[in-house]
Amino acid sequence: MTTILERGNYLDSKHAADIGYLMNRCPCDPIAGGSPLTTEITSRLATELSKISHAFSIICYVSGKPAGLINCFEAAPLLNVNQSLMCSTL
């Protein structure tokens, strides 16, 4: 099993799809209501994040599958980690 961290490229179709997939994991959890995001929302997440100049994401891949996501926003001199998700279904 290999674990790789990559800085997400919001304009890359694979990274964009993986960000949408991982961000959809949280609302699908029964504790968060169990309702998935719409396909329209998940397909636009990376595009909308790309419009924020101080945003970046780190994607974790385990054995080539998207397994975790951290969305960050630079707020000098701090780094605001807005969302951190780990996918338990590999």
Z-matrix of the N, CA and C atoms (Angstrom, degrees):
N
C 1 1.448
C 2 1.529 1 107.54
N 3 1.325 2 116.12 1 127.83
C 4 1.462 3 121.02 2 177.70
C 5 1.521 4 109.95 3 -113.84
N 6 1.312 5 115.17 4 142.94
C 7 1.459 6 121.58 5 177.41
C 8 1.517 7 108.20 6 -118.90
N 9 1.326 8 115.90 7 128.43
C 10 1.464 9 122.01 8 -179.41
C 11 1.522 10 108.79 9 -130.62
N 12 1.330 11 116.30 10 134.94
C 13 1.460 12 121.89 11 172.72
C 14 1.521 13 107.95 12 -105.35
N 15 1.326 14 116.60 13 131.47
C 16 1.464 15 121.52 14 178.49
C 17 1.517 16 109.51 15 -129.77
N 18 1.327 17 114.93 16 140.04
C 19 1.464 18 118.62 17 171.34
C 20 1.522 19 106.31 18 -72.51
N 21 1.309 20 116.84 19 125.76
C 22 1.455 21 121.47 20 -177.16
C 23 1.518 22 112.01 21 -67.56
N 24 1.317 23 115.10 22 136.18
C 25 1.464 24 121.86 23 172.99
C 26 1.522 25 105.79 24 -103.63
N 27 1.324 26 116.35 25 106.47
C 28 1.465 27 121.06 26 -174.73
C 29 1.525 28 113.20 27 -61.32
N 30 1.322 29 117.55 28 -21.69
C 31 1.462 30 120.79 29 -178.41
C 32 1.527 31 112.41 30 -93.34
N 33 1.330 32 117.42 31 -4.99
C 34 1.457 33 122.44 32 177.34
C 35 1.530 34 108.72 33 -84.92
N 36 1.322 35 117.62 34 127.74
C 37 1.464 36 120.36 35 -173.78
C 38 1.530 37 112.46 36 -63.20
N 39 1.335 38 118.72 37 -37.33
C 40 1.465 39 120.18 38 178.79
C 41 1.525 40 110.48 39 -67.80
N 42 1.328 41 117.23 40 -47.02
C 43 1.462 42 119.80 41 178.97
C 44 1.529 43 110.44 42 -62.01
N 45 1.326 44 116.77 43 -42.34
C 46 1.471 45 120.39 44 -179.96
C 47 1.529 46 110.53 45 -60.34
N 48 1.325 47 116.90 46 -44.11
C 49 1.469 48 120.69 47 179.33
C 50 1.528 49 110.82 48 -65.79
N 51 1.330 50 117.10 49 -40.15
C 52 1.462 51 120.59 50 -179.92
C 53 1.525 52 111.41 51 -67.36
N 54 1.321 53 117.69 52 -38.16
C 55 1.471 54 120.95 53 177.06
C 56 1.528 55 109.69 54 -63.64
N 57 1.318 56 117.49 55 -45.56
C 58 1.465 57 120.78 56 177.17
C 59 1.520 58 112.10 57 -60.41
N 60 1.334 59 115.93 58 -44.33
C 61 1.466 60 121.09 59 179.20
C 62 1.527 61 110.90 60 -60.27
N 63 1.328 62 116.15 61 -49.77
C 64 1.464 63 119.97 62 -176.81
C 65 1.525 64 112.45 63 -68.03
N 66 1.316 65 117.21 64 -38.13
C 67 1.474 66 119.11 65 179.00
C 68 1.526 67 110.99 66 -69.20
N 69 1.312 68 117.37 67 -21.78
C 70 1.461 69 121.27 68 178.09
C 71 1.524 70 111.98 69 -81.48
N 72 1.322 71 118.26 70 -14.02
C 73 1.462 72 120.77 71 -178.99
C 74 1.533 73 111.81 72 -65.04
N 75 1.322 74 117.52 73 -37.59
C 76 1.463 75 120.87 74 -176.57
C 77 1.532 76 112.72 75 -65.22
N 78 1.348 77 119.27 76 -53.00
C 79 1.459 78 117.58 77 -178.83
C 80 1.525 79 113.62 78 -67.63
N 81 1.330 80 117.70 79 -17.78
C 82 1.466 81 120.60 80 177.87
C 83 1.520 82 112.30 81 -76.27
N 84 1.322 83 116.60 82 -18.92
C 85 1.458 84 120.83 83 179.44
C 86 1.530 85 108.89 84 -67.48
N 87 1.325 86 118.19 85 134.51
C 88 1.467 87 120.56 86 179.93
C 89 1.523 88 113.86 87 -54.58
N 90 1.335 89 117.23 88 -32.75
C 91 1.467 90 120.56 89 -179.49
C 92 1.533 91 111.38 90 -66.99
N 93 1.349 92 116.89 91 -22.96
C 94 1.469 93 121.48 92 179.86
C 95 1.525 94 111.53 93 -100.96
N 96 1.303 95 117.26 94 10.45
C 97 1.458 96 120.42 95 177.39
C 98 1.515 97 114.04 96 112.26
N 99 1.316 98 117.25 97 -19.31
C 100 1.457 99 121.09 98 175.66
C 101 1.512 100 116.25 99 71.15
N 102 1.335 101 117.79 100 12.55
C 103 1.466 102 121.05 101 -179.06
C 104 1.522 103 110.18 102 -106.33
N 105 1.333 104 116.89 103 119.12
C 106 1.470 105 118.90 104 179.98
C 107 1.521 106 111.94 105 -69.71
N 108 1.334 107 114.72 106 158.47
C 109 1.459 108 120.34 107 172.29
C 110 1.523 109 108.56 108 -69.69
N 111 1.302 110 116.61 109 157.61
C 112 1.463 111 119.21 110 177.71
C 113 1.530 112 109.75 111 -72.15
N 114 1.314 113 116.64 112 157.72
C 115 1.466 114 121.72 113 177.16
C 116 1.516 115 110.20 114 -59.32
N 117 1.320 116 117.33 115 -38.03
C 118 1.468 117 120.86 116 179.12
C 119 1.523 118 110.71 117 -60.58
N 120 1.318 119 117.03 118 -44.29
C 121 1.462 120 120.45 119 -179.18
C 122 1.521 121 110.60 120 -66.33
N 123 1.334 122 118.47 121 -49.44
C 124 1.462 123 119.99 122 -177.37
C 125 1.523 124 111.74 123 -63.38
N 126 1.326 125 117.07 124 -31.42
C 127 1.467 126 119.49 125 -179.87
C 128 1.526 127 112.03 126 -75.75
N 129 1.337 128 118.33 127 -19.70
C 130 1.470 129 122.04 128 -177.89
C 131 1.523 130 114.23 129 -101.07
N 132 1.318 131 118.19 130 -8.67
C 133 1.470 132 120.72 131 -174.49
C 134 1.525 133 112.52 132 -56.45
N 135 1.325 134 118.00 133 -50.59
C 136 1.462 135 120.63 134 -177.77
C 137 1.524 136 111.04 135 -65.19
N 138 1.323 137 117.02 136 -39.19
C 139 1.471 138 120.30 137 178.52
C 140 1.520 139 110.31 138 -61.67
N 141 1.306 140 117.33 139 -43.70
C 142 1.463 141 120.90 140 -179.91
C 143 1.526 142 110.81 141 -68.24
N 144 1.335 143 117.86 142 -39.11
C 145 1.464 144 120.03 143 176.63
C 146 1.525 145 111.14 144 -64.16
N 147 1.337 146 117.37 145 -33.25
C 148 1.470 147 120.51 146 -179.81
C 149 1.527 148 112.24 147 -65.22
N 150 1.315 149 117.34 148 -19.97
C 151 1.460 150 121.83 149 -179.96
C 152 1.535 151 112.23 150 -80.60
N 153 1.326 152 116.36 151 -9.63
C 154 1.461 153 121.18 152 -178.88
C 155 1.526 154 107.17 153 -100.80
N 156 1.320 155 116.22 154 106.65
C 157 1.473 156 120.69 155 -171.80
C 158 1.528 157 113.31 156 -61.04
N 159 1.309 158 118.23 157 -26.31
C 160 1.463 159 121.15 158 -176.40
C 161 1.536 160 113.00 159 -100.72
N 162 1.348 161 116.35 160 14.55
C 163 1.464 162 120.40 161 179.35
C 164 1.522 163 110.92 162 -101.30
N 165 1.330 164 115.33 163 145.00
C 166 1.458 165 120.22 164 168.98
C 167 1.528 166 108.33 165 -152.66
N 168 1.318 167 114.98 166 157.55
C 169 1.458 168 121.13 167 -178.31
C 170 1.515 169 109.79 168 -127.64
N 171 1.314 170 115.92 169 147.68
C 172 1.455 171 122.98 170 173.71
C 173 1.528 172 106.30 171 -116.54
N 174 1.336 173 115.70 172 126.22
C 175 1.461 174 121.42 173 179.75
C 176 1.526 175 108.01 174 -107.68
N 177 1.319 176 116.09 175 134.17
C 178 1.458 177 122.14 176 175.86
C 179 1.529 178 107.73 177 -102.51
N 180 1.332 179 115.24 178 128.19
C 181 1.460 180 121.35 179 175.39
C 182 1.522 181 108.35 180 -113.87
N 183 1.316 182 116.57 181 132.26
C 184 1.460 183 122.49 182 174.51
C 185 1.518 184 106.99 183 -117.26
N 186 1.312 185 115.37 184 119.11
C 187 1.468 186 121.73 185 -176.42
C 188 1.529 187 111.30 186 51.97
N 189 1.331 188 115.74 187 38.82
C 190 1.458 189 121.58 188 175.86
C 191 1.522 190 115.61 189 83.08
N 192 1.330 191 117.48 190 -2.39
C 193 1.472 192 120.90 191 -178.85
C 194 1.528 193 109.71 192 -105.27
N 195 1.343 194 117.61 193 142.05
C 196 1.467 195 119.69 194 177.71
C 197 1.529 196 110.02 195 -64.95
N 198 1.347 197 115.65 196 125.75
C 199 1.454 198 119.46 197 -174.40
C 200 1.521 199 114.11 198 -128.26
N 201 1.325 200 118.29 199 -15.79
C 202 1.454 201 119.77 200 -178.42
C 203 1.508 202 110.83 201 -161.22
N 204 1.317 203 115.64 202 157.71
C 205 1.464 204 121.35 203 -176.12
C 206 1.517 205 109.60 204 -148.95
N 207 1.331 206 115.39 205 136.82
C 208 1.459 207 121.35 206 171.48
C 209 1.520 208 106.39 207 -126.53
N 210 1.321 209 116.86 208 123.73
C 211 1.463 210 122.14 209 174.28
C 212 1.516 211 107.64 210 -102.51
N 213 1.332 212 115.44 211 126.40
C 214 1.459 213 121.02 212 -175.30
C 215 1.531 214 110.86 213 -124.04
N 216 1.317 215 114.16 214 151.74
C 217 1.455 216 121.20 215 177.06
C 218 1.519 217 107.75 216 -133.49
N 219 1.329 218 115.99 217 120.56
C 220 1.457 219 120.92 218 -179.91
C 221 1.518 220 109.48 219 -73.33
N 222 1.305 221 115.02 220 127.77
C 223 1.463 222 122.07 221 177.97
C 224 1.518 223 106.48 222 -139.29
N 225 1.335 224 115.29 223 73.60
C 226 1.462 225 122.50 224 -172.05
C 227 1.520 226 110.97 225 -45.74
N 228 1.295 227 118.09 226 135.11
C 229 1.463 228 127.76 227 4.52
C 230 1.533 229 112.63 228 -90.54
N 231 1.316 230 118.46 229 17.46
C 232 1.466 231 122.24 230 -176.92
C 233 1.521 232 111.29 231 -108.98
N 234 1.311 233 115.59 232 165.60
C 235 1.455 234 122.82 233 172.33
C 236 1.513 235 106.91 234 -122.28
N 237 1.317 236 116.99 235 117.01
C 238 1.453 237 122.58 236 -179.42
C 239 1.522 238 108.57 237 -90.60
N 240 1.325 239 117.01 238 112.02
C 241 1.459 240 121.17 239 175.22
C 242 1.514 241 106.39 240 -89.36
N 243 1.335 242 114.75 241 103.10
C 244 1.449 243 121.01 242 -172.75
C 245 1.510 244 112.96 243 -78.13
N 246 1.308 245 116.32 244 -36.77
C 247 1.456 246 118.44 245 -175.06
C 248 1.517 247 108.65 246 -150.08
N 249 1.287 248 116.19 247 134.58
C 250 1.453 249 121.29 248 176.78
C 251 1.516 250 107.23 249 -132.71
N 252 1.317 251 117.39 250 121.66
C 253 1.462 252 121.78 251 -176.90
C 254 1.508 253 110.50 252 -127.75
N 255 1.287 254 116.15 253 141.66
C 256 1.460 255 121.51 254 170.60
C 257 1.522 256 107.18 255 -125.48
N 258 1.300 257 114.81 256 133.61
C 259 1.461 258 121.18 257 -179.45
C 260 1.516 259 109.00 258 -91.81
N 261 1.310 260 117.85 259 124.92
C 262 1.457 261 120.44 260 -177.67
C 263 1.528 262 112.45 261 -92.10
N 264 1.313 263 117.31 262 -2.08
C 265 1.468 264 119.56 263 -177.55
C 266 1.510 265 110.17 264 -110.45
N 267 1.319 266 116.81 265 80.24
C 268 1.468 267 121.82 266 178.14
C 269 1.503 268 109.73 267 -90.69
